[in-house]
Amino acid sequence: MLKSCDLMLAFIRERNTSQSVIDIFNSLHGQLGTDLFKALFPVIIADNGAEFSNPKALEYDAQGNQRTRMFYCDPYAAYQKPKVELNHEFIRRILPKGTSFDNLRQTDINLMMSHINSYSREKLGDKSPFDVFGFIYGHDALKKLGLNRIMDNEILLRPSLLKK
């Protein structure tokens, strides 16, 4: 979840390991550059899953410079990351429980997140997370993240979005 705009990112991982998460954050750091990465990810909020078991590799870049800080939520404390839990509801509209992720590619996930992030929210003054993020950080950052603005009348939050 990114600062004050509810923009959410999602990534396909080949395996559920700490290295797969480290690889994603290293890739984001490379794509965004240090300054934008630090602005977008001052804190990483995680659960206590094994995929977050190497906090130093997430907090520090390859040269040993601190780029973020980790915060671990308490077990069964979804209230510590309520915006994430709310956005999961949007994901489940498109990928209901029991749906296989085996045939999904990152481009599919980016499409899904573009639709979710383009959906206006009352709490954002009827703006979308995409629009608020773009205003705060610039639309170039959204392109670097693989997200595109979906027009309101084209937003689809149903499983048919990813049917081929």
The 8 nearest C-alpha neighbors of each residue, nearest first, counted from 0:
[[1, 7, 5, 6, 83, 2, 82, 8],
 [0, 2, 6, 5, 39, 4, 3, 7],
 [1, 3, 4, 0, 5, 39, 6, 40],
 [4, 2, 5, 1, 132, 131, 6, 0],
 [3, 5, 128, 6, 131, 2, 132, 1],
 [6, 4, 128, 0, 1, 3, 7, 82],
 [7, 5, 128, 4, 1, 0, 116, 129],
 [6, 8, 0, 5, 1, 9, 116, 112],
 [7, 9, 112, 6, 10, 0, 109, 144],
 [10, 8, 108, 7, 11, 112, 109, 105],
 [9, 11, 12, 105, 108, 8, 23, 109],
 [10, 12, 105, 13, 104, 9, 108, 103],
 [11, 13, 14, 19, 10, 15, 20, 23],
 [12, 14, 11, 15, 19, 16, 101, 10],
 [15, 13, 12, 16, 19, 18, 11, 17],
 [14, 16, 50, 19, 12, 17, 13, 49],
 [17, 15, 50, 18, 19, 14, 49, 20],
 [16, 50, 18, 20, 19, 51, 52, 21],
 [19, 17, 21, 16, 20, 22, 50, 53],
 [18, 20, 22, 16, 17, 21, 12, 23],
 [21, 19, 23, 17, 22, 18, 24, 50],
 [20, 22, 18, 24, 23, 19, 57, 25],
 [21, 23, 25, 19, 20, 24, 18, 26],
 [24, 22, 26, 20, 21, 25, 27, 19],
 [23, 25, 27, 21, 26, 22, 28, 20],
 [26, 24, 28, 22, 23, 27, 21, 29],
 [25, 27, 23, 29, 24, 28, 22, 30],
 [28, 26, 24, 30, 29, 25, 31, 23],
 [27, 29, 25, 31, 26, 32, 30, 36],
 [28, 30, 26, 27, 32, 31, 25, 33],
 [31, 29, 27, 28, 32, 26, 143, 144],
 [30, 32, 28, 29, 36, 35, 27, 33],
 [33, 31, 29, 28, 35, 34, 30, 36],
 [32, 34, 36, 35, 37, 28, 31, 66],
 [35, 33, 37, 36, 32, 38, 31, 39],
 [34, 36, 38, 37, 33, 31, 32, 39],
 [35, 37, 33, 39, 38, 34, 28, 31],
 [36, 38, 40, 34, 41, 35, 39, 66],
 [39, 37, 35, 36, 40, 41, 34, 33],
 [40, 38, 36, 37, 35, 41, 1, 2],
 [39, 41, 37, 42, 38, 36, 67, 43],
 [42, 40, 67, 37, 38, 39, 68, 43],
 [43, 41, 68, 40, 67, 69, 44, 70],
 [44, 42, 69, 70, 68, 45, 40, 41],
 [43, 45, 70, 71, 69, 42, 72, 46],
 [46, 44, 71, 72, 70, 43, 47, 51],
 [45, 47, 72, 71, 48, 44, 74, 73],
 [46, 48, 71, 45, 49, 51, 72, 74],
 [49, 47, 50, 46, 51, 52, 45, 17],
 [48, 50, 52, 51, 17, 47, 16, 15],
 [17, 49, 51, 16, 48, 52, 15, 20],
 [52, 50, 49, 17, 53, 48, 54, 47],
 [51, 53, 49, 50, 54, 17, 48, 47],
 [52, 54, 55, 51, 56, 17, 57, 50],
 [55, 53, 57, 56, 58, 52, 51, 69],
 [56, 54, 58, 57, 53, 59, 69, 68],
 [57, 55, 54, 59, 58, 53, 21, 60],
 [58, 56, 54, 55, 59, 21, 24, 53],
 [57, 59, 67, 55, 68, 66, 65, 56],
 [60, 58, 65, 64, 63, 66, 56, 57],
 [59, 61, 63, 64, 62, 65, 66, 58],
 [60, 62, 63, 59, 64, 56, 25, 65],
 [63, 61, 60, 64, 59, 65, 66, 56],
 [62, 64, 60, 59, 61, 65, 56, 58],
 [65, 63, 59, 60, 62, 66, 61, 58],
 [64, 66, 59, 58, 67, 63, 60, 68],
 [65, 67, 59, 58, 37, 64, 60, 68],
 [68, 66, 58, 41, 42, 65, 40, 37],
 [69, 67, 42, 58, 43, 41, 70, 66],
 [70, 68, 43, 42, 44, 54, 71, 58],
 [69, 71, 44, 43, 45, 72, 68, 42],
 [72, 70, 45, 46, 44, 47, 73, 69],
 [73, 71, 46, 45, 79, 74, 70, 76],
 [72, 74, 76, 75, 71, 46, 79, 47],
 [73, 75, 76, 72, 46, 47, 77, 71],
 [76, 74, 77, 73, 72, 78, 46, 79],
 [77, 75, 78, 73, 74, 79, 72, 80],
 [76, 78, 79, 80, 75, 81, 84, 72],
 [77, 79, 81, 76, 80, 84, 75, 82],
 [80, 78, 77, 76, 81, 72, 73, 44],
 [79, 81, 78, 77, 83, 82, 84, 44],
 [82, 80, 78, 84, 83, 79, 77, 85],
 [83, 81, 85, 84, 80, 86, 5, 0],
 [84, 82, 86, 81, 85, 80, 87, 0],
 [83, 85, 87, 81, 82, 86, 80, 88],
 [86, 84, 82, 87, 83, 88, 81, 89],
 [85, 87, 83, 88, 89, 84, 82, 90],
 [86, 88, 90, 84, 89, 85, 91, 83],
 [87, 89, 91, 86, 90, 85, 92, 84],
 [90, 88, 92, 86, 87, 91, 115, 93],
 [89, 91, 87, 93, 92, 88, 94, 86],
 [90, 92, 95, 94, 88, 93, 89, 87],
 [93, 91, 89, 90, 157, 94, 95, 156],
 [94, 92, 158, 157, 91, 90, 156, 95],
 [93, 95, 91, 92, 90, 98, 158, 96],
 [96, 94, 91, 98, 92, 93, 97, 158],
 [97, 95, 98, 94, 91, 99, 92, 93],
 [96, 98, 95, 99, 94, 100, 91, 93],
 [99, 97, 96, 95, 94, 100, 101, 91],
 [98, 100, 101, 97, 102, 103, 94, 96],
 [99, 101, 103, 102, 98, 11, 94, 104],
 [102, 100, 99, 103, 104, 98, 13, 11],
 [103, 101, 100, 104, 99, 107, 105, 161],
 [104, 102, 100, 101, 107, 105, 108, 11],
 [103, 105, 107, 106, 102, 108, 11, 101],
 [104, 106, 108, 107, 11, 109, 10, 103],
 [105, 107, 109, 104, 108, 110, 103, 145],
 [108, 106, 110, 104, 105, 109, 103, 111],
 [107, 109, 105, 111, 110, 106, 112, 104],
 [110, 108, 106, 112, 111, 107, 113, 146],
 [111, 109, 113, 107, 108, 112, 106, 114],
 [110, 112, 108, 114, 109, 113, 107, 115],
 [111, 113, 115, 109, 114, 110, 116, 108],
 [112, 114, 110, 116, 146, 111, 147, 115],
 [115, 113, 117, 111, 112, 154, 116, 149],
 [114, 116, 112, 118, 117, 113, 111, 89],
 [115, 117, 128, 129, 113, 118, 114, 112],
 [118, 116, 127, 114, 129, 115, 149, 148],
 [117, 119, 127, 115, 116, 114, 120, 154],
 [120, 118, 127, 126, 125, 117, 121, 128],
 [121, 119, 125, 123, 122, 127, 126, 118],
 [120, 122, 125, 124, 123, 119, 126, 127],
 [121, 123, 120, 124, 125, 126, 119, 127],
 [124, 122, 126, 120, 121, 125, 127, 4],
 [123, 125, 121, 126, 122, 120, 119, 127],
 [126, 124, 121, 120, 119, 123, 127, 122],
 [127, 125, 119, 123, 124, 120, 130, 131],
 [126, 128, 119, 117, 130, 129, 118, 120],
 [127, 129, 6, 4, 116, 131, 5, 130],
 [130, 128, 116, 127, 132, 117, 131, 133],
 [131, 129, 133, 127, 132, 128, 134, 126],
 [132, 130, 134, 128, 133, 129, 4, 135],
 [131, 133, 135, 129, 134, 130, 4, 136],
 [134, 132, 137, 138, 130, 136, 131, 135],
 [133, 135, 131, 132, 137, 136, 130, 138],
 [136, 134, 132, 133, 137, 131, 4, 130],
 [137, 135, 133, 132, 134, 140, 138, 139],
 [138, 136, 133, 139, 134, 140, 135, 132],
 [137, 139, 133, 141, 140, 142, 136, 134],
 [138, 140, 142, 141, 137, 143, 133, 136],
 [141, 139, 143, 138, 142, 137, 144, 136],
 [142, 140, 144, 138, 146, 143, 139, 145],
 [141, 143, 145, 139, 144, 140, 146, 138],
 [144, 142, 140, 141, 145, 139, 30, 31],
 [143, 145, 141, 142, 146, 140, 27, 30],
 [146, 144, 142, 143, 109, 141, 147, 106],
 [147, 145, 113, 141, 142, 144, 109, 148],
 [148, 146, 113, 149, 142, 145, 141, 110],
 [147, 149, 117, 113, 150, 129, 146, 114],
 [150, 148, 117, 114, 154, 147, 153, 151],
 [149, 151, 153, 152, 148, 154, 117, 114],
 [150, 152, 153, 154, 149, 118, 117, 119],
 [151, 153, 150, 154, 149, 155, 118, 117],
 [154, 152, 150, 151, 155, 149, 114, 117],
 [155, 153, 114, 151, 152, 149, 150, 156],
 [154, 156, 157, 160, 153, 114, 159, 115],
 [155, 157, 93, 92, 154, 160, 89, 114],
 [156, 158, 93, 159, 92, 155, 160, 94],
 [159, 157, 93, 160, 94, 161, 92, 162],
 [158, 160, 162, 157, 161, 93, 155, 156],
 [161, 159, 158, 162, 157, 155, 156, 93],
 [162, 160, 159, 158, 163, 107, 111, 93],
 [163, 161, 159, 160, 158, 157, 107, 93],
 [162, 161, 159, 160, 107, 102, 103, 158]]
